[in-house]
């Protein structure tokens, strides 16, 4: 994947350069200390992935991300945890907190690589099949998978695709999150963010910003928080 770095701090850019150099699947095209120069560059050059700081002079990373083409992926890199929920509302691939560890960086890149492969694919990797009260069929890699609703932990939206998280397995289908939501039973699944549906029976704990489903974590979007607490938690916030 061809990538760029946008960060106003020289040391942060150098750190990102070192991390990127260790990833065989990444090619660093350029780096910028402000969003405006990066925007001009994107108008002239095809870029697959942007590593983007949030708090910068002038145009912020959040504003910049909102203007980026749907085919260009974004991974936020910042020292400020409070922007995490807003980043997911912008369909960011991931959100890395500084100082960024190599293992965490690799995980984010792997997720971006999967999304990049989907965007480049000419054929949908899978599709929705028939459904019943208890299960639906997902067609993936020329095979139909029978998926019970109760087995789905959560559903993650990525552009025009969704990823069904079923235990440690993942099934990818070419349908947007709204379309997927319409095929799932309302008694079990709730929209908790622009990019997430959760099986409420799998929620083990939660706070104002995060839902915990066993060892898995799903961000609770600000726009969905009141409905979640009113309908699921049955309390005011």
C-alpha positions as CSV (number, residue, x, y, z in Angstrom):
1,X,0.0,0.0,0.0
2,X,1.2,3.5,-0.9
3,X,1.1,5.7,2.2
4,X,1.8,9.2,3.5
5,X,2.3,10.6,7.0
6,X,0.7,13.8,8.1
7,X,2.0,15.1,11.5
8,X,3.2,18.6,12.6
9,X,5.8,17.1,15.0
10,X,9.2,16.2,13.4
11,X,10.0,13.5,15.9
12,X,6.6,11.9,15.4
13,X,7.1,11.8,11.7
14,X,10.5,10.2,12.1
15,X,9.0,7.6,14.4
16,X,6.3,6.8,11.8
17,X,9.0,6.5,9.1
18,X,10.8,3.8,11.2
19,X,7.6,1.9,11.8
20,X,6.6,2.0,8.1
21,X,10.1,0.9,7.0
22,X,9.7,-2.4,8.9
23,X,6.5,-3.2,7.0
24,X,7.1,-4.9,3.7
25,X,3.5,-4.2,2.6
26,X,3.9,-0.4,2.9
27,X,5.6,2.1,0.6
28,X,6.1,5.6,2.1
29,X,5.5,8.2,-0.7
30,X,5.9,11.4,1.3
31,X,5.3,13.1,4.7
32,X,3.8,16.5,5.6
33,X,3.7,18.8,8.6
34,X,0.3,20.2,7.8
35,X,-3.0,19.0,6.3
36,X,-3.2,21.6,3.5
37,X,0.0,20.4,1.8
38,X,-1.3,16.8,2.2
39,X,-4.6,17.7,0.6
40,X,-2.8,19.2,-2.4
41,X,-0.7,16.1,-2.7
42,X,-3.7,13.8,-2.7
43,X,-5.3,15.8,-5.5
44,X,-2.3,14.9,-7.7
45,X,-1.2,11.5,-6.4
46,X,-3.0,8.2,-5.7
47,X,-2.5,7.2,-2.1
48,X,-3.9,4.1,-0.4
49,X,-3.3,4.9,3.3
50,X,-2.8,8.1,5.3
51,X,-1.3,8.0,8.8
52,X,-2.8,11.1,10.2
53,X,-2.3,13.2,13.4
54,X,-5.4,14.9,14.8
55,X,-4.2,18.0,16.7
56,X,-2.4,20.2,14.2
57,X,-2.3,24.0,13.5
58,X,-4.8,25.1,10.9
59,X,-6.9,22.3,9.5
60,X,-7.2,19.5,12.0
61,X,-6.8,15.8,11.2
62,X,-10.5,15.2,11.8
63,X,-11.4,17.9,9.3
64,X,-8.9,16.6,6.8
65,X,-10.2,13.0,7.2
66,X,-13.7,14.1,6.4
67,X,-12.5,15.4,3.0
68,X,-10.5,12.3,1.9
69,X,-11.8,10.1,-0.9
70,X,-13.5,6.9,0.1
71,X,-10.8,4.8,-1.6
72,X,-8.1,6.3,0.6
73,X,-7.9,4.7,4.1
74,X,-7.0,6.6,7.3
75,X,-5.3,5.5,10.4
76,X,-5.2,8.2,13.1
77,X,-2.0,8.6,15.2
78,X,-2.4,10.9,18.2
79,X,-1.4,11.4,21.8
80,X,-5.0,12.2,22.8
81,X,-7.4,9.4,23.6
82,X,-10.5,11.6,23.7
83,X,-10.7,11.7,19.9
84,X,-11.2,8.0,19.5
85,X,-14.9,7.9,19.2
86,X,-15.0,10.8,16.6
87,X,-12.4,9.0,14.5
88,X,-14.6,5.9,14.2
89,X,-17.5,8.2,13.1
90,X,-15.2,9.1,10.1
91,X,-14.8,5.4,9.1
92,X,-11.1,5.4,10.2
93,X,-9.4,2.0,9.9
94,X,-7.8,2.4,13.3
95,X,-6.7,4.8,16.1
96,X,-3.2,4.5,17.4
97,X,-2.1,6.3,20.6
98,X,1.4,7.7,20.8
99,X,4.0,6.4,21.6
100,X,3.0,3.7,19.1
101,X,4.2,0.2,19.7
102,X,5.3,-2.0,16.8
103,X,2.9,-4.8,17.6
104,X,-0.1,-2.4,17.7
105,X,1.1,-0.7,14.5
106,X,1.3,-4.1,12.7
107,X,-2.3,-4.9,13.8
108,X,-3.6,-1.7,12.4
109,X,-1.7,-2.2,9.1
110,X,-3.1,-5.7,8.7
111,X,-6.6,-4.3,9.1
112,X,-5.9,-1.7,6.5
113,X,-4.5,-4.3,4.1
114,X,-7.7,-6.3,4.4
115,X,-9.8,-3.2,3.7
116,X,-7.5,-2.2,0.8
117,X,-7.9,-5.7,-0.8
118,X,-11.7,-5.4,-0.6
119,X,-11.7,-2.0,-2.2
120,X,-9.4,-3.2,-5.0
121,X,-11.5,-6.4,-5.6
122,X,-13.7,-6.3,-8.8
123,X,-16.0,-8.9,-7.4
124,X,-17.8,-8.9,-4.1
125,X,-16.0,-11.5,-1.9
126,X,-19.3,-12.6,-0.4
127,X,-23.0,-11.8,-0.2
128,X,-26.1,-12.3,1.9
129,X,-28.3,-15.3,1.3
130,X,-31.6,-16.5,2.7
131,X,-32.4,-16.0,6.4
132,X,-34.7,-17.5,9.0
133,X,-35.7,-16.6,12.6
134,X,-32.5,-18.2,13.9
135,X,-29.8,-17.8,11.2
136,X,-28.8,-16.5,7.8
137,X,-26.5,-17.7,5.1
138,X,-23.4,-15.8,4.1
139,X,-21.8,-16.6,0.8
140,X,-18.0,-16.3,1.1
141,X,-15.3,-17.7,-1.2
142,X,-17.8,-19.7,-3.3
143,X,-19.2,-21.4,-0.1
144,X,-22.4,-20.8,1.9
145,X,-21.9,-20.4,5.6
146,X,-24.8,-20.9,8.0
147,X,-24.5,-18.3,10.7
148,X,-26.7,-18.3,13.8
149,X,-27.5,-14.8,15.0
150,X,-26.6,-15.8,18.6
151,X,-23.1,-16.7,17.4
152,X,-22.4,-13.2,16.0
153,X,-20.6,-11.1,18.6
154,X,-20.6,-7.8,16.6
155,X,-20.7,-6.4,13.1
156,X,-18.2,-3.9,11.9
157,X,-18.8,-1.7,8.9
158,X,-16.0,-0.8,6.5
159,X,-17.1,1.4,3.6
160,X,-19.4,-0.8,1.5
161,X,-18.6,-4.0,3.4
162,X,-19.2,-5.5,6.8
163,X,-17.2,-7.9,8.9
164,X,-19.1,-10.3,11.0
165,X,-17.1,-11.2,14.1
166,X,-18.0,-14.7,15.1
167,X,-15.8,-15.9,17.9
168,X,-12.3,-15.7,16.6
169,X,-13.5,-16.0,13.0
170,X,-14.5,-13.2,10.6
171,X,-16.8,-13.3,7.6
172,X,-16.8,-10.5,5.1
173,X,-19.8,-9.6,2.9
174,X,-20.3,-6.9,0.3
175,X,-23.2,-5.1,1.9
176,X,-23.3,-1.8,3.9
177,X,-24.0,-1.7,7.6
178,X,-27.5,-0.4,7.1
179,X,-28.4,-3.3,4.8
180,X,-26.9,-5.8,7.3
181,X,-28.8,-4.3,10.1
182,X,-32.1,-4.8,8.3
183,X,-31.4,-8.5,8.0
184,X,-30.7,-9.0,11.7
185,X,-33.3,-9.4,14.5
186,X,-34.0,-6.2,16.4
187,X,-34.4,-8.2,19.6
188,X,-30.6,-9.0,19.5
189,X,-28.8,-6.3,17.5
190,X,-28.4,-2.6,18.3
191,X,-26.6,0.1,16.3
192,X,-24.0,1.6,18.7
193,X,-21.9,3.7,16.2
194,X,-21.6,4.7,12.6
195,X,-19.6,1.6,12.0
196,X,-20.8,-0.9,14.6
197,X,-23.7,-3.2,15.4
198,X,-23.5,-5.3,18.6
199,X,-25.3,-8.4,19.8
200,X,-26.6,-7.1,23.1
201,X,-26.7,-10.5,24.6
202,X,-22.9,-10.5,24.4
203,X,-22.3,-7.3,26.3
204,X,-20.6,-8.1,29.6
205,X,-19.9,-4.5,30.8
206,X,-19.8,-0.9,29.5
207,X,-19.0,2.7,30.3
208,X,-19.8,6.0,28.6
209,X,-17.4,5.3,25.7
210,X,-16.9,1.6,25.3
211,X,-18.8,-1.7,25.2
212,X,-17.0,-4.8,26.4
213,X,-18.0,-8.1,24.9
214,X,-15.9,-10.5,26.8
215,X,-12.3,-9.7,25.6
216,X,-13.5,-7.6,22.7
217,X,-14.2,-3.9,22.8
218,X,-16.5,-1.8,20.7
219,X,-16.6,2.0,20.8
220,X,-20.0,3.6,21.7
221,X,-20.7,6.5,19.4
222,X,-21.7,9.8,20.9
223,X,-24.8,10.1,18.7
224,X,-25.9,6.6,19.8
225,X,-25.1,6.8,23.5
226,X,-28.5,8.2,24.7
227,X,-30.4,5.5,22.8
228,X,-28.2,2.8,24.1
229,X,-28.6,3.8,27.8
230,X,-32.3,4.3,27.4
231,X,-33.1,1.1,25.6
232,X,-30.4,-1.3,26.8
233,X,-29.2,0.0,30.1
234,X,-32.6,1.5,31.0
235,X,-31.1,4.5,32.7
236,X,-30.6,8.2,32.0
237,X,-27.1,9.7,31.4
